[in-house]
Amino acid sequence: MTPNASLKNTSATERDNSADFRAIISNKIPLMDVRAPIEFEKGAFNHAINQPLMNNDERATVGLCYKNNGQEAAIKLGNALVAGESKARRLAQWQDFARAHPQGYLYCFRGGLRSQTVQRWLKESGVNYPLLIGGYKALRQFLLNELEQLALHPLMILAGNTGCGKTPFLAYCANSLDLEAAAGHRGSSFGGFVTSQSNQINFENKLAEQYTTGNYSLEQTLLLEDEGRLIGSVHLPESLRQAMTLAPIVVIEESLEYRLEHIYQEYIIKMSVEYVATYGVEQGFIAFSQYLEQGLFKVRKRLGTERYGKLKEIQSTALTQQKNGQLHYHLDWLSPLLSEYYDPMYQYQLGLKTERVIFRGNNTQCLAFCKEE
């Protein structure tokens, strides 16, 4: 019997006493988070939906009452704030979630008063639904422990010049983890997406969930893309970062033409479409233009004043031509940016790790090598 089947066939009471975090993560069990929205935004899990007992203002008010007057007064105030129509509306949402996801769990921060209150109100309405024992804090600690275990694996690092296709390469390897997907950022100055990047807690949670879902034996080698300490605004867990600095490296080598086309498709064609899909044609183009301009601005000091000025001018011309449907003019600034900036920088960084390089080749050759390892 699979873990998922086991969870589905146990009663609510039994599941209360046997919450299996690994099975919950691996089987993507739905979770109902009854914390306030502000707490959910600071840190959540991939398969959790926020259905709060109290909104942010109510939580703050009750918290202040608890601090000044104690638990009994805070509970009384909470019951007064969440009553009548507001209680009925929230109860209906909880009922809908429970009926749609009978195999799920509900939780608050520590599995305490808030989740117990929601569970009790649901039970009074005829719906039995289990608590996640220990709440958010316990599952978060489980995921942090998983990250520590991840760092104990033998690792292999995938390196290569910008545009060689490292991230797509990972999808062909069953033993890979995608750090950039967890971070919601591609690592470079142009690495952001239309949506906001993960915060540090959510990055760690997503990475740990990736790892847990893989169900890897501790002896299995894991493939990770070569990253610095920072991926956008988030940083690698220190234990993992240190392990990566000691791991052997496989280097993908592709021509400038190959890499330029990959970068053009990834950062110009796809990003332009995503901005327009999100904001509409006019505002989408403005937002896309700002994305490119800000990306170039971030590396101005390393480019130097003169080179930055030239590339900025070429980029501006390309954006003007894009309004006429001519996107290929972006190649005029992407090409020197790759050959004169990113390539020398990456080759310098890779040169510091030469003794760790165990294989070099194109995508096909590297894939064959990695699958043999």
C-alpha positions as CSV (number, residue, x, y, z in Angstrom):
1,M,0.0,0.0,0.0
2,T,1.3,3.4,-0.9
3,P,1.8,6.1,1.8
4,N,-1.0,8.1,0.1
5,A,-3.4,5.2,0.2
6,S,-2.5,4.6,3.9
7,L,-3.3,8.2,4.7
8,K,-6.6,8.1,2.8
9,N,-7.8,4.9,4.5
10,T,-7.1,6.0,8.1
11,S,-9.6,7.9,10.2
12,A,-9.2,11.5,11.2
13,T,-8.4,10.5,14.8
14,E,-5.8,8.0,13.7
15,R,-4.2,10.5,11.4
16,D,-4.0,13.0,14.2
17,N,-1.7,10.6,16.0
18,S,0.4,9.5,13.1
19,A,1.2,12.5,11.0
20,D,3.9,11.5,8.6
21,F,5.7,14.6,7.3
22,R,7.6,12.7,4.7
23,A,4.5,11.1,3.3
24,I,2.7,14.5,3.4
25,I,5.4,16.2,1.4
26,S,6.1,13.3,-1.0
27,N,2.5,12.7,-1.8
28,K,1.7,16.5,-2.0
29,I,-1.1,16.2,0.6
30,P,-3.2,19.4,0.6
31,L,-2.8,21.6,3.7
32,M,-5.1,24.2,5.1
33,D,-3.1,27.0,6.8
34,V,-5.3,28.9,9.3
35,R,-2.6,31.4,10.3
36,A,-3.1,35.1,9.4
37,P,-2.2,36.1,5.8
38,I,0.9,38.0,7.1
39,E,2.3,34.8,8.6
40,F,1.5,32.8,5.4
41,E,3.3,35.4,3.3
42,K,6.5,35.1,5.5
43,G,6.7,31.3,5.0
44,A,4.4,28.6,3.7
45,F,4.5,25.2,2.0
46,N,3.9,24.3,-1.7
47,H,0.6,22.6,-1.2
48,A,-0.8,24.8,1.5
49,I,-3.7,27.2,1.0
50,N,-4.3,30.0,3.4
51,Q,-7.8,29.9,5.0
52,P,-7.2,32.1,8.1
53,L,-9.1,32.0,11.3
54,M,-8.3,35.7,11.8
55,N,-7.2,38.4,9.4
56,N,-4.1,40.4,10.1
57,D,-5.8,43.2,12.0
58,E,-7.8,40.7,14.1
59,R,-4.7,38.7,14.9
60,A,-2.8,41.9,16.0
61,T,-5.7,43.0,18.2
62,V,-6.0,39.6,19.9
63,G,-2.3,39.4,20.3
64,L,-2.2,42.8,22.1
65,C,-5.0,41.7,24.3
66,Y,-3.2,38.5,25.2
67,K,-0.1,40.4,26.1
68,N,-1.9,42.9,28.3
69,N,-4.8,40.8,29.8
70,G,-3.9,37.1,29.4
71,Q,-5.2,34.1,27.4
72,E,-8.8,34.0,28.7
73,A,-9.4,37.6,27.7
74,A,-7.7,37.1,24.3
75,I,-9.9,34.0,23.6
76,K,-13.1,35.9,24.5
77,L,-12.0,38.8,22.2
78,G,-11.2,36.4,19.4
79,N,-14.6,34.8,19.7
80,A,-16.2,38.2,19.6
81,L,-14.2,39.3,16.5
82,V,-14.9,36.1,14.5
83,A,-18.6,35.7,15.0
84,G,-21.8,36.0,13.1
85,E,-21.4,36.5,9.3
86,S,-17.6,36.5,9.4
87,K,-17.5,33.2,11.2
88,A,-20.1,31.7,8.9
89,R,-18.2,32.8,5.8
90,R,-14.9,31.4,7.1
91,L,-16.5,28.2,8.2
92,A,-18.0,27.7,4.8
93,Q,-14.5,28.0,3.2
94,W,-13.1,25.5,5.7
95,Q,-15.9,23.1,4.9
96,D,-15.3,23.5,1.2
97,F,-11.6,22.8,1.6
98,A,-12.2,19.7,3.8
99,R,-14.7,18.2,1.4
100,A,-12.5,18.9,-1.6
101,H,-9.4,17.5,0.1
102,P,-10.5,14.7,2.5
103,Q,-7.0,13.4,2.8
104,G,-5.6,16.8,4.0
105,Y,-4.7,18.4,7.2
106,L,-5.2,21.8,8.9
107,Y,-2.6,23.7,11.0
108,C,-1.7,26.9,12.7
109,F,1.8,27.9,13.9
110,R,2.3,25.3,16.6
111,G,-0.9,23.2,16.2
112,G,-2.4,25.0,19.2
113,L,-5.4,27.1,19.9
114,R,-6.2,28.5,16.5
115,S,-6.1,25.2,14.6
116,Q,-8.0,23.4,17.5
117,T,-10.7,26.1,17.3
118,V,-11.1,25.6,13.6
119,Q,-11.2,21.8,14.0
120,R,-13.8,22.1,16.8
121,W,-16.0,24.5,14.7
122,L,-15.7,22.1,11.8
123,K,-16.7,19.1,14.0
124,E,-19.7,21.0,15.3
125,S,-20.8,21.5,11.7
126,G,-20.5,17.8,11.0
127,V,-17.0,17.7,9.4
128,N,-14.2,15.8,11.1
129,Y,-10.8,17.1,9.9
130,P,-7.3,16.2,11.3
131,L,-4.7,18.5,12.7
132,L,-1.1,18.5,11.6
133,I,0.6,17.7,14.8
134,G,3.1,20.5,15.8
135,G,1.7,22.8,13.1
136,Y,3.8,24.9,10.8
137,K,6.7,25.0,13.1
138,A,7.1,21.2,13.2
139,L,6.8,20.7,9.5
140,R,9.2,23.6,8.9
141,Q,11.8,22.0,11.2
142,F,11.4,18.7,9.4
143,L,12.2,20.5,6.1
144,L,15.2,22.2,7.6
145,N,16.5,18.8,8.8
146,E,16.0,17.6,5.2
147,L,18.3,20.4,3.9
148,E,21.0,19.3,6.4
149,Q,20.7,15.8,5.1
150,L,20.8,17.0,1.5
151,A,24.2,18.5,2.2
152,L,25.5,15.0,3.3
153,H,24.9,13.5,-0.2
154,P,27.7,13.1,-2.7
155,L,27.2,16.0,-5.0
156,M,28.1,16.8,-8.6
157,I,28.1,20.4,-9.9
158,L,26.9,21.4,-13.4
159,A,28.9,24.4,-14.8
160,G,29.2,26.2,-18.1
161,N,29.1,29.6,-19.7
162,T,25.9,31.7,-19.6
163,G,23.4,30.4,-22.1
164,C,24.7,26.8,-22.4
165,G,21.5,25.4,-21.1
166,K,22.4,24.2,-17.6
167,T,18.9,24.6,-16.1
168,P,17.0,22.7,-19.0
169,F,19.8,20.0,-18.7
170,L,18.7,19.2,-15.1
171,A,15.2,18.1,-16.3
172,Y,16.9,15.2,-18.1
173,C,18.5,13.9,-14.9
174,A,16.4,12.1,-12.3
175,N,18.9,12.8,-9.6
176,S,18.9,16.6,-10.0
177,L,17.6,19.4,-7.9
178,D,16.7,22.8,-9.4
179,L,18.0,25.5,-7.1
180,E,16.8,28.3,-9.4
181,A,13.3,26.9,-9.5
182,A,13.2,26.9,-5.7
183,A,14.6,30.4,-5.6
184,G,12.2,31.7,-8.3
185,H,15.3,33.4,-9.9
186,R,17.8,32.4,-12.5
187,G,20.8,33.9,-10.7
188,S,22.0,36.5,-13.1
189,S,21.3,40.2,-13.2
190,F,18.5,39.4,-15.7
191,G,17.4,36.4,-13.7
192,G,14.1,37.7,-12.3
193,F,10.7,36.5,-13.5
194,V,7.4,38.5,-13.9
195,T,6.3,37.1,-10.5
196,S,8.2,38.0,-7.3
197,Q,11.1,35.9,-6.2
198,S,10.7,33.5,-3.3
199,N,11.7,34.9,0.1
200,Q,14.4,33.0,2.1
201,I,12.0,30.8,4.1
202,N,10.0,29.8,1.0
203,F,13.2,29.1,-1.0
204,E,14.3,26.7,1.8
205,N,10.9,25.1,2.0
206,K,10.7,24.6,-1.8
207,L,14.2,23.2,-2.0
208,A,13.6,20.8,0.9
209,E,10.3,19.7,-0.6
210,Q,12.0,19.0,-3.9
211,Y,14.6,16.9,-2.1
212,T,12.0,15.0,0.1
213,T,9.8,14.2,-2.9
214,G,12.8,12.7,-4.7
215,N,13.1,10.0,-2.0
216,Y,16.8,9.7,-2.6
217,S,19.0,7.2,-0.7
218,L,21.8,8.9,1.2
219,E,24.4,7.3,-1.0
220,Q,22.9,8.7,-4.2
221,T,24.8,11.5,-6.0
222,L,22.8,14.6,-6.6
223,L,23.3,17.0,-9.5
224,L,23.1,20.7,-8.8
225,E,23.7,23.7,-11.0
226,D,26.8,25.8,-10.2
227,E,25.6,28.8,-8.1
228,G,27.2,31.4,-6.0
229,R,26.1,32.0,-2.4
230,L,23.3,34.2,-3.6
231,I,20.5,33.3,-6.1
232,G,18.9,36.7,-6.6
233,S,18.0,37.9,-3.1
234,V,18.1,34.5,-1.3
235,H,21.2,32.6,-0.1
236,L,22.1,28.9,-0.2
237,P,21.9,27.0,3.2
238,E,25.5,27.2,4.5
239,S,25.9,23.5,4.9
240,L,24.9,23.0,1.2
241,R,27.1,25.8,0.0
242,Q,30.1,24.4,1.7
243,A,29.4,20.9,0.3
244,M,29.1,22.4,-3.2
245,T,32.5,24.0,-3.0
246,L,34.1,20.6,-2.6
247,A,32.1,18.7,-5.2
248,P,33.4,17.5,-8.6
249,I,32.3,19.6,-11.6
250,V,30.9,18.8,-15.1
251,V,31.3,21.6,-17.6
252,I,28.9,22.1,-20.5
253,E,30.7,23.7,-23.5
254,E,28.7,25.2,-26.3
255,S,29.4,27.7,-29.0
256,L,28.7,31.4,-28.7
257,E,26.0,31.1,-31.4
258,Y,24.3,28.3,-29.5
259,R,24.4,30.2,-26.2
260,L,23.3,33.5,-27.8
261,E,20.2,31.9,-29.3
262,H,19.4,30.3,-26.0
263,I,19.7,33.6,-24.1
264,Y,17.6,35.4,-26.8
265,Q,14.8,32.9,-26.5
266,E,14.9,32.8,-22.7
267,Y,15.3,36.5,-21.8
268,I,13.8,38.2,-24.8
269,I,11.2,36.1,-26.5
270,K,9.8,34.3,-23.5
271,M,10.0,37.2,-21.0
272,S,8.4,39.6,-23.5
273,V,5.5,37.2,-23.9
274,E,5.1,36.7,-20.1
275,Y,5.1,40.5,-19.4
276,V,2.4,41.1,-22.1
277,A,0.4,38.2,-20.8
278,T,0.5,39.6,-17.3
279,Y,0.1,43.3,-17.9
280,G,-1.3,43.7,-21.4
281,V,0.4,44.9,-24.5
282,E,1.2,48.5,-23.6
283,Q,2.0,48.1,-19.9
284,G,3.7,44.8,-20.6
285,F,6.1,46.3,-23.0
286,I,6.9,49.1,-20.5
287,A,7.5,46.5,-17.7
288,F,9.6,44.4,-20.0
289,S,11.7,47.4,-21.0
290,Q,12.3,48.2,-17.4
291,Y,13.3,44.6,-16.7
292,L,16.0,44.8,-19.4
293,E,17.2,48.2,-18.5
294,Q,17.5,47.4,-14.8
295,G,19.3,44.2,-15.6
296,L,22.0,46.1,-17.6
297,F,22.2,48.8,-14.9
298,K,23.0,46.2,-12.2
299,V,26.3,45.3,-14.0
300,R,27.3,48.8,-15.0
301,K,30.2,49.0,-12.6
302,R,31.7,45.8,-13.8
303,L,31.1,46.8,-17.4
304,G,32.7,50.2,-16.9
305,T,31.2,53.5,-17.8
306,E,32.1,53.5,-21.5
307,R,31.0,50.0,-22.3
308,Y,27.9,50.3,-20.3
309,G,27.0,53.5,-22.2
310,K,27.4,51.8,-25.5
311,L,25.4,48.7,-24.6
312,K,22.7,50.9,-23.0
313,E,22.4,52.8,-26.3
314,I,22.2,49.6,-28.4
315,Q,19.6,48.2,-25.9
316,S,17.5,51.3,-26.3
317,T,17.6,51.0,-30.1
318,A,16.6,47.4,-29.8
319,L,13.6,48.2,-27.6
320,T,12.5,50.9,-30.2
321,Q,12.8,48.3,-33.0
322,Q,10.8,45.9,-30.9
323,K,7.8,48.2,-31.1
324,N,7.9,47.6,-34.8
325,G,7.9,43.8,-34.3
326,Q,11.7,43.5,-34.8
327,L,13.0,41.6,-31.7
328,H,16.2,40.3,-33.3
329,Y,17.9,43.7,-32.7
330,H,18.4,42.6,-29.1
331,L,21.1,40.3,-30.3
332,D,23.2,43.4,-31.0
333,W,23.7,44.0,-27.3
334,L,23.3,40.5,-26.0
335,S,26.2,39.2,-28.1
336,P,28.9,41.6,-26.7
337,L,27.4,41.3,-23.2
338,L,28.0,37.6,-23.4
339,S,31.4,37.6,-25.1
340,E,32.9,40.7,-23.4
341,Y,31.4,40.4,-19.9
342,Y,29.8,37.1,-18.9
343,D,32.2,34.8,-20.6
344,P,35.4,36.3,-19.2
345,M,33.9,36.5,-15.7
346,Y,32.7,32.9,-15.8
347,Q,35.9,31.6,-17.2
348,Y,37.8,33.3,-14.4
349,Q,35.6,31.8,-11.8
350,L,35.8,28.4,-13.3
351,G,39.5,28.7,-13.5
352,L,39.7,28.8,-9.7
353,K,38.0,25.4,-9.7
354,T,40.0,23.6,-12.4
355,E,41.2,20.8,-10.2
356,R,37.6,19.8,-9.5
357,V,36.6,19.5,-13.2
358,I,36.0,15.8,-14.1
359,F,34.4,16.2,-17.5
360,R,33.9,18.7,-20.3
361,G,31.6,18.4,-23.4
362,N,28.5,19.6,-25.1
363,N,25.0,19.0,-23.7
364,T,24.7,15.5,-25.3
365,Q,28.1,14.4,-24.1
366,C,27.6,15.7,-20.6
367,L,24.2,14.1,-20.3
368,A,25.7,10.7,-21.3
369,F,28.5,11.2,-18.7
370,C,26.1,12.2,-15.9
371,K,23.8,9.2,-16.6
372,E,26.7,6.8,-16.3
373,E,27.7,8.2,-12.9
